[in-house]
Amino acid sequence: MQNEFVAPLFSTKINSGRRSFFFDVKQTKDSKPYLKITETSVKGEEKKRVNMMVFDSEMTEFKQALEQVFDFMSKR
């Protein structure tokens, strides 16, 4: 089986000092979209990468939770 690079359907990046955040919308094998969030950071010689995936079935609840967080933080 070949490993083929599959380009994201959508991608954006945020740079924040020594950290970067990548937001990529990709597709599962059965063509369902999902969000992959990757944080990369550099501390000295150490490079770290953390991935998180949010699947289509979880997107509504994920969005609602983010909106709650943004509302809370904007009131502070």
Distance bins in CASP14 RR format, pairs under 12 A and 6 or more apart:
PFRMAT RR
TARGET T0000
AUTHOR 0000-0000-0000
RMODE 2
METHOD distances of the structure
MODEL  1
4 29 0 0 0 0 0 1 0 0 0 0 0
5 26 0 0 0 0 0 1 0 0 0 0 0
6 24 0 0 0 0 0 1 0 0 0 0 0
6 25 0 0 0 0 0 1 0 0 0 0 0
6 26 1 0 0 1 0 0 0 0 0 0 0
6 27 1 0 0 1 0 0 0 0 0 0 0
6 28 0 0 0 0 0 1 0 0 0 0 0
6 29 0 0 0 0 0 1 0 0 0 0 0
6 31 0 0 0 0 0 1 0 0 0 0 0
6 36 0 0 0 0 0 1 0 0 0 0 0
7 24 0 0 0 0 1 0 0 0 0 0 0
7 25 0 0 0 0 0 1 0 0 0 0 0
7 26 0 0 0 0 1 0 0 0 0 0 0
7 27 0 0 0 0 0 1 0 0 0 0 0
8 22 0 0 0 0 1 0 0 0 0 0 0
8 23 0 0 0 0 1 0 0 0 0 0 0
8 24 1 1 0 0 0 0 0 0 0 0 0
8 25 1 0 1 0 0 0 0 0 0 0 0
8 26 1 0 1 0 0 0 0 0 0 0 0
8 27 0 0 0 0 1 0 0 0 0 0 0
8 33 0 0 0 0 0 1 0 0 0 0 0
8 34 0 0 0 0 0 1 0 0 0 0 0
8 35 0 0 0 0 1 0 0 0 0 0 0
8 36 1 0 0 1 0 0 0 0 0 0 0
8 37 0 0 0 0 0 1 0 0 0 0 0
8 38 0 0 0 0 0 1 0 0 0 0 0
9 23 0 0 0 0 0 1 0 0 0 0 0
9 24 0 0 0 0 1 0 0 0 0 0 0
9 25 1 0 1 0 0 0 0 0 0 0 0
9 26 1 0 0 1 0 0 0 0 0 0 0
9 27 1 0 0 1 0 0 0 0 0 0 0
9 28 0 0 0 0 0 1 0 0 0 0 0
9 31 0 0 0 0 0 1 0 0 0 0 0
9 32 0 0 0 0 0 1 0 0 0 0 0
9 33 1 0 0 1 0 0 0 0 0 0 0
9 34 0 0 0 0 1 0 0 0 0 0 0
9 35 0 0 0 0 0 1 0 0 0 0 0
9 36 0 0 0 0 0 1 0 0 0 0 0
10 22 0 0 0 0 0 1 0 0 0 0 0
10 23 1 0 0 1 0 0 0 0 0 0 0
10 24 1 0 0 1 0 0 0 0 0 0 0
10 25 1 0 1 0 0 0 0 0 0 0 0
10 26 0 0 0 0 1 0 0 0 0 0 0
10 27 0 0 0 0 0 1 0 0 0 0 0
10 33 0 0 0 0 1 0 0 0 0 0 0
10 34 0 0 0 0 0 1 0 0 0 0 0
10 35 0 0 0 0 1 0 0 0 0 0 0
10 36 0 0 0 0 0 1 0 0 0 0 0
11 21 0 0 0 0 0 1 0 0 0 0 0
11 22 1 0 0 1 0 0 0 0 0 0 0
11 23 1 0 0 1 0 0 0 0 0 0 0
11 24 1 0 1 0 0 0 0 0 0 0 0
11 25 1 0 0 1 0 0 0 0 0 0 0
11 26 0 0 0 0 1 0 0 0 0 0 0
11 35 0 0 0 0 0 1 0 0 0 0 0
11 36 0 0 0 0 1 0 0 0 0 0 0
11 37 0 0 0 0 0 1 0 0 0 0 0
11 38 0 0 0 0 0 1 0 0 0 0 0
12 20 0 0 0 0 0 1 0 0 0 0 0
12 21 0 0 0 0 1 0 0 0 0 0 0
12 22 1 0 0 1 0 0 0 0 0 0 0
12 23 1 0 1 0 0 0 0 0 0 0 0
12 24 0 0 0 0 1 0 0 0 0 0 0
12 25 0 0 0 0 1 0 0 0 0 0 0
12 35 0 0 0 0 0 1 0 0 0 0 0
12 36 0 0 0 0 0 1 0 0 0 0 0
12 37 0 0 0 0 0 1 0 0 0 0 0
12 38 0 0 0 0 0 1 0 0 0 0 0
13 19 0 0 0 0 0 1 0 0 0 0 0
13 20 1 0 0 1 0 0 0 0 0 0 0
13 21 1 0 0 1 0 0 0 0 0 0 0
13 22 1 0 1 0 0 0 0 0 0 0 0
13 23 1 0 0 1 0 0 0 0 0 0 0
13 24 0 0 0 0 1 0 0 0 0 0 0
13 37 0 0 0 0 0 1 0 0 0 0 0
13 38 0 0 0 0 1 0 0 0 0 0 0
13 39 0 0 0 0 0 1 0 0 0 0 0
13 40 0 0 0 0 1 0 0 0 0 0 0
14 20 1 0 0 1 0 0 0 0 0 0 0
14 21 1 0 1 0 0 0 0 0 0 0 0
14 22 0 0 0 0 1 0 0 0 0 0 0
14 23 1 0 0 1 0 0 0 0 0 0 0
14 37 0 0 0 0 0 1 0 0 0 0 0
14 38 0 0 0 0 0 1 0 0 0 0 0
14 39 0 0 0 0 1 0 0 0 0 0 0
14 40 0 0 0 0 0 1 0 0 0 0 0
15 21 0 0 0 0 1 0 0 0 0 0 0
15 22 0 0 0 0 0 1 0 0 0 0 0
15 39 0 0 0 0 0 1 0 0 0 0 0
15 40 0 0 0 0 0 1 0 0 0 0 0
15 41 0 0 0 0 0 1 0 0 0 0 0
15 42 0 0 0 0 0 1 0 0 0 0 0
16 22 0 0 0 0 0 1 0 0 0 0 0
16 39 0 0 0 0 1 0 0 0 0 0 0
16 40 0 0 0 0 0 1 0 0 0 0 0
16 41 0 0 0 0 1 0 0 0 0 0 0
16 42 0 0 0 0 0 1 0 0 0 0 0
17 40 0 0 0 0 0 1 0 0 0 0 0
17 41 0 0 0 0 1 0 0 0 0 0 0
17 42 0 0 0 0 1 0 0 0 0 0 0
17 43 0 0 0 0 0 1 0 0 0 0 0
18 39 0 0 0 0 0 1 0 0 0 0 0
18 40 0 0 0 0 1 0 0 0 0 0 0
18 41 1 0 1 0 0 0 0 0 0 0 0
18 42 1 0 1 0 0 0 0 0 0 0 0
18 43 1 0 0 1 0 0 0 0 0 0 0
18 44 0 0 0 0 1 0 0 0 0 0 0
18 46 0 0 0 0 0 1 0 0 0 0 0
18 47 0 0 0 0 0 1 0 0 0 0 0
18 48 0 0 0 0 0 1 0 0 0 0 0
19 38 0 0 0 0 0 1 0 0 0 0 0
19 39 1 0 0 1 0 0 0 0 0 0 0
19 40 1 0 0 1 0 0 0 0 0 0 0
19 41 1 0 1 0 0 0 0 0 0 0 0
19 42 0 0 0 0 1 0 0 0 0 0 0
19 43 0 0 0 0 1 0 0 0 0 0 0
19 47 0 0 0 0 0 1 0 0 0 0 0
19 48 0 0 0 0 1 0 0 0 0 0 0
19 49 0 0 0 0 0 1 0 0 0 0 0
19 50 0 0 0 0 0 1 0 0 0 0 0
20 37 0 0 0 0 0 1 0 0 0 0 0
20 38 0 0 0 0 1 0 0 0 0 0 0
20 39 1 0 0 1 0 0 0 0 0 0 0
20 40 1 0 1 0 0 0 0 0 0 0 0
20 41 1 0 0 1 0 0 0 0 0 0 0
20 42 0 0 0 0 1 0 0 0 0 0 0
20 47 0 0 0 0 0 1 0 0 0 0 0
20 48 0 0 0 0 0 1 0 0 0 0 0
20 49 0 0 0 0 1 0 0 0 0 0 0
20 50 0 0 0 0 0 1 0 0 0 0 0
21 35 0 0 0 0 0 1 0 0 0 0 0
21 36 0 0 0 0 0 1 0 0 0 0 0
21 37 1 0 0 1 0 0 0 0 0 0 0
21 38 1 0 0 1 0 0 0 0 0 0 0
21 39 1 0 1 0 0 0 0 0 0 0 0
21 40 0 0 0 0 1 0 0 0 0 0 0
21 41 0 0 0 0 1 0 0 0 0 0 0
21 49 0 0 0 0 0 1 0 0 0 0 0
21 50 0 0 0 0 0 1 0 0 0 0 0
21 51 0 0 0 0 0 1 0 0 0 0 0
21 52 0 0 0 0 0 1 0 0 0 0 0
22 35 0 0 0 0 0 1 0 0 0 0 0
22 36 1 0 0 1 0 0 0 0 0 0 0
22 37 1 0 0 1 0 0 0 0 0 0 0
22 38 1 0 1 0 0 0 0 0 0 0 0
22 39 1 0 0 1 0 0 0 0 0 0 0
22 40 1 0 0 1 0 0 0 0 0 0 0
22 49 0 0 0 0 1 0 0 0 0 0 0
22 50 0 0 0 0 0 1 0 0 0 0 0
22 51 0 0 0 0 1 0 0 0 0 0 0
22 52 0 0 0 0 0 1 0 0 0 0 0
23 34 0 0 0 0 0 1 0 0 0 0 0
23 35 1 0 0 1 0 0 0 0 0 0 0
23 36 1 0 0 1 0 0 0 0 0 0 0
23 37 1 0 1 0 0 0 0 0 0 0 0
23 38 0 0 0 0 1 0 0 0 0 0 0
23 39 0 0 0 0 0 1 0 0 0 0 0
23 51 0 0 0 0 0 1 0 0 0 0 0
23 52 0 0 0 0 0 1 0 0 0 0 0
23 53 0 0 0 0 0 1 0 0 0 0 0
23 54 0 0 0 0 0 1 0 0 0 0 0
23 66 0 0 0 0 0 1 0 0 0 0 0
24 33 0 0 0 0 0 1 0 0 0 0 0
24 34 0 0 0 0 1 0 0 0 0 0 0
24 35 1 0 0 1 0 0 0 0 0 0 0
24 36 1 0 1 0 0 0 0 0 0 0 0
24 37 1 0 0 1 0 0 0 0 0 0 0
24 38 1 0 0 1 0 0 0 0 0 0 0
24 51 0 0 0 0 1 0 0 0 0 0 0
24 52 0 0 0 0 0 1 0 0 0 0 0
24 53 0 0 0 0 1 0 0 0 0 0 0
24 54 0 0 0 0 0 1 0 0 0 0 0
25 32 0 0 0 0 0 1 0 0 0 0 0
25 33 1 0 1 0 0 0 0 0 0 0 0
25 34 1 0 0 1 0 0 0 0 0 0 0
25 35 1 0 1 0 0 0 0 0 0 0 0
25 36 1 0 0 1 0 0 0 0 0 0 0
25 37 0 0 0 0 0 1 0 0 0 0 0
25 53 0 0 0 0 0 1 0 0 0 0 0
25 54 0 0 0 0 1 0 0 0 0 0 0
25 55 0 0 0 0 0 1 0 0 0 0 0
25 56 0 0 0 0 0 1 0 0 0 0 0
25 59 0 0 0 0 0 1 0 0 0 0 0
26 32 0 0 0 0 1 0 0 0 0 0 0
26 33 1 0 0 1 0 0 0 0 0 0 0
26 34 1 0 1 0 0 0 0 0 0 0 0
26 35 0 0 0 0 1 0 0 0 0 0 0
26 36 1 0 1 0 0 0 0 0 0 0 0
26 37 0 0 0 0 0 1 0 0 0 0 0
26 38 0 0 0 0 0 1 0 0 0 0 0
26 51 0 0 0 0 0 1 0 0 0 0 0
26 53 0 0 0 0 1 0 0 0 0 0 0
26 54 0 0 0 0 0 1 0 0 0 0 0
26 55 0 0 0 0 0 1 0 0 0 0 0
26 56 0 0 0 0 0 1 0 0 0 0 0
27 33 1 0 1 0 0 0 0 0 0 0 0
27 34 1 0 0 1 0 0 0 0 0 0 0
27 35 0 0 0 0 0 1 0 0 0 0 0
27 36 0 0 0 0 0 1 0 0 0 0 0
27 55 0 0 0 0 0 1 0 0 0 0 0
27 56 0 0 0 0 1 0 0 0 0 0 0
28 34 1 0 0 1 0 0 0 0 0 0 0
28 35 0 0 0 0 0 1 0 0 0 0 0
28 36 0 0 0 0 0 1 0 0 0 0 0
28 53 0 0 0 0 1 0 0 0 0 0 0
28 55 1 0 0 1 0 0 0 0 0 0 0
28 56 0 0 0 0 1 0 0 0 0 0 0
28 57 0 0 0 0 0 1 0 0 0 0 0
30 55 0 0 0 0 0 1 0 0 0 0 0
30 56 0 0 0 0 0 1 0 0 0 0 0
31 56 0 0 0 0 0 1 0 0 0 0 0
32 53 0 0 0 0 0 1 0 0 0 0 0
32 54 0 0 0 0 0 1 0 0 0 0 0
32 55 1 0 0 1 0 0 0 0 0 0 0
32 56 1 0 1 0 0 0 0 0 0 0 0
32 57 0 0 0 0 1 0 0 0 0 0 0
32 58 0 0 0 0 0 1 0 0 0 0 0
32 59 0 0 0 0 0 1 0 0 0 0 0
33 53 0 0 0 0 0 1 0 0 0 0 0
33 54 0 0 0 0 0 1 0 0 0 0 0
33 55 0 0 0 0 1 0 0 0 0 0 0
33 56 1 0 1 0 0 0 0 0 0 0 0
33 57 0 0 0 0 0 1 0 0 0 0 0
33 58 0 0 0 0 0 1 0 0 0 0 0
33 59 0 0 0 0 1 0 0 0 0 0 0
34 51 0 0 0 0 0 1 0 0 0 0 0
34 52 0 0 0 0 0 1 0 0 0 0 0
34 53 1 0 1 0 0 0 0 0 0 0 0
34 54 1 0 0 1 0 0 0 0 0 0 0
34 55 1 0 1 0 0 0 0 0 0 0 0
34 56 1 0 0 1 0 0 0 0 0 0 0
34 57 0 0 0 0 1 0 0 0 0 0 0
34 58 0 0 0 0 1 0 0 0 0 0 0
34 59 0 0 0 0 1 0 0 0 0 0 0
34 62 0 0 0 0 0 1 0 0 0 0 0
35 51 0 0 0 0 0 1 0 0 0 0 0
35 52 0 0 0 0 1 0 0 0 0 0 0
35 53 1 0 0 1 0 0 0 0 0 0 0
35 54 1 0 1 0 0 0 0 0 0 0 0
35 55 0 0 0 0 1 0 0 0 0 0 0
35 56 0 0 0 0 1 0 0 0 0 0 0
35 57 0 0 0 0 0 1 0 0 0 0 0
35 58 0 0 0 0 1 0 0 0 0 0 0
35 59 1 0 0 1 0 0 0 0 0 0 0
35 62 1 0 0 1 0 0 0 0 0 0 0
35 63 0 0 0 0 1 0 0 0 0 0 0
35 66 0 0 0 0 0 1 0 0 0 0 0
36 49 0 0 0 0 0 1 0 0 0 0 0
36 50 0 0 0 0 0 1 0 0 0 0 0
36 51 1 0 0 1 0 0 0 0 0 0 0
36 52 1 0 0 1 0 0 0 0 0 0 0
36 53 1 0 1 0 0 0 0 0 0 0 0
36 54 0 0 0 0 1 0 0 0 0 0 0
36 55 0 0 0 0 0 1 0 0 0 0 0
37 49 0 0 0 0 0 1 0 0 0 0 0
37 50 0 0 0 0 1 0 0 0 0 0 0
37 51 1 0 0 1 0 0 0 0 0 0 0
37 52 1 0 1 0 0 0 0 0 0 0 0
37 53 1 0 0 1 0 0 0 0 0 0 0
37 54 1 0 0 1 0 0 0 0 0 0 0
37 62 0 0 0 0 0 1 0 0 0 0 0
37 66 0 0 0 0 0 1 0 0 0 0 0
38 48 0 0 0 0 0 1 0 0 0 0 0
38 49 1 0 0 1 0 0 0 0 0 0 0
38 50 1 0 0 1 0 0 0 0 0 0 0
38 51 1 0 1 0 0 0 0 0 0 0 0
38 52 1 0 0 1 0 0 0 0 0 0 0
38 53 0 0 0 0 1 0 0 0 0 0 0
39 47 0 0 0 0 0 1 0 0 0 0 0
39 48 0 0 0 0 1 0 0 0 0 0 0
39 49 1 0 0 1 0 0 0 0 0 0 0
39 50 1 0 1 0 0 0 0 0 0 0 0
39 51 0 0 0 0 1 0 0 0 0 0 0
39 52 0 0 0 0 1 0 0 0 0 0 0
40 46 0 0 0 0 0 1 0 0 0 0 0
40 47 1 0 0 1 0 0 0 0 0 0 0
40 48 1 0 0 1 0 0 0 0 0 0 0
40 49 1 0 1 0 0 0 0 0 0 0 0
40 50 0 0 0 0 1 0 0 0 0 0 0
40 51 0 0 0 0 1 0 0 0 0 0 0
41 47 1 0 0 1 0 0 0 0 0 0 0
41 48 1 0 1 0 0 0 0 0 0 0 0
41 49 0 0 0 0 1 0 0 0 0 0 0
41 50 0 0 0 0 1 0 0 0 0 0 0
42 48 1 0 0 1 0 0 0 0 0 0 0
42 49 0 0 0 0 0 1 0 0 0 0 0
52 58 0 0 0 0 0 1 0 0 0 0 0
52 62 0 0 0 0 1 0 0 0 0 0 0
53 59 0 0 0 0 0 1 0 0 0 0 0
53 62 0 0 0 0 0 1 0 0 0 0 0
54 60 0 0 0 0 0 1 0 0 0 0 0
54 61 0 0 0 0 1 0 0 0 0 0 0
54 62 1 0 1 0 0 0 0 0 0 0 0
54 63 0 0 0 0 1 0 0 0 0 0 0
54 65 0 0 0 0 0 1 0 0 0 0 0
54 66 0 0 0 0 0 1 0 0 0 0 0
55 61 0 0 0 0 0 1 0 0 0 0 0
55 62 0 0 0 0 1 0 0 0 0 0 0
56 62 0 0 0 0 0 1 0 0 0 0 0
56 63 0 0 0 0 0 1 0 0 0 0 0
58 64 0 0 0 0 0 1 0 0 0 0 0
58 65 0 0 0 0 1 0 0 0 0 0 0
58 66 0 0 0 0 0 1 0 0 0 0 0
59 65 0 0 0 0 0 1 0 0 0 0 0
59 66 0 0 0 0 0 1 0 0 0 0 0
60 66 0 0 0 0 0 1 0 0 0 0 0
60 67 0 0 0 0 0 1 0 0 0 0 0
61 67 0 0 0 0 0 1 0 0 0 0 0
61 68 0 0 0 0 0 1 0 0 0 0 0
62 68 0 0 0 0 0 1 0 0 0 0 0
62 69 0 0 0 0 0 1 0 0 0 0 0
63 69 0 0 0 0 0 1 0 0 0 0 0
63 70 0 0 0 0 0 1 0 0 0 0 0
64 70 0 0 0 0 0 1 0 0 0 0 0
64 71 0 0 0 0 0 1 0 0 0 0 0
65 71 0 0 0 0 0 1 0 0 0 0 0
65 72 0 0 0 0 0 1 0 0 0 0 0
66 72 0 0 0 0 0 1 0 0 0 0 0
66 73 0 0 0 0 0 1 0 0 0 0 0
67 73 0 0 0 0 0 1 0 0 0 0 0
67 74 0 0 0 0 0 1 0 0 0 0 0
68 74 0 0 0 0 0 1 0 0 0 0 0
68 75 0 0 0 0 0 1 0 0 0 0 0
69 75 0 0 0 0 0 1 0 0 0 0 0
69 76 0 0 0 0 0 1 0 0 0 0 0
70 76 0 0 0 0 0 1 0 0 0 0 0
END
